Amino acid sequence: MLLAFLLGLVATGVARWRGFSHARQLALAMGFPVSVFLTSAPSEGFWLWLLPLALALLVYPVHAWRDAPVFPTPLQALRDLPTCARLSANALVLDAGCGAGDGLKALRLAYPDARCVGIEFSRPLRWLAALRCPWAKVRLGDIWRENWRPYDMVYMFQRPETMPRAVAKASAEMRPGGWLVSLEFAAHELRPTAVVYAGHDRPVWLYRHPFEFVKQAGMPDLG
């Protein structure tokens, strides 16, 4: 048990050195202690297992499992975007899967004159984002069903498996001159217009429509 605790602390230290978010560091540090607490509960306390699961399902619905988990965008992560992607005043910017609003805050810091819109499938997170970002328009919805054409920039913090779907949707719907921006995960089908860095080894990939494809690949079904 002591070794497992120490390994968790070492993993947390490595995560901090690599620039991982505080949420990821906390998950690494607390994973084993929480497991020990739950397994040491008396048999009649089995509901302790169900409570975290119920809370997780409430915050992160099953429908959204194929998308990215809830990891917040660091506040300063997008500060250098305007050096590569200039937007006009009153530009419309979408945070696709805005979570609790951290990405919206980072976008507002980078583009204070933009009109920010957040779309989130989780009702509790949408409510929290709206509370934290009263200056933004935060809606409950599915980012894959939203039409991206009106937006001058679409920002995402997804995962590698969903990026091909994002490329297909952005190619079909975004207007010439629009920007697709991804924190950490590249769209390998596209040649980036620019890359800035949110921190140590945390790239922010920028792609401007019309996109330049690095290879001809079949586009996935948008469903």
Secondary structure as UniProt FT lines:
FT   HELIX           2..17
FT   TURN            18..19
FT   HELIX           22..39
FT   HELIX           43..45
FT   HELIX           47..59
FT   HELIX           62..64
FT   TURN            65..66
FT   TURN            75..80
FT   HELIX           81..83
FT   TURN            89..90
FT   STRAND          92..96
FT   TURN            99..101
FT   HELIX           102..110
FT   TURN            112..113
FT   STRAND          115..120
FT   HELIX           123..132
FT   TURN            134..135
FT   STRAND          137..140
FT   TURN            143..145
FT   TURN            149..150
FT   STRAND          153..156
FT   HELIX           160..162
FT   HELIX           163..173
FT   TURN            176..177
FT   STRAND          179..183
FT   TURN            188..189
FT   STRAND          194..199
FT   TURN            200..201
FT   STRAND          202..208
//
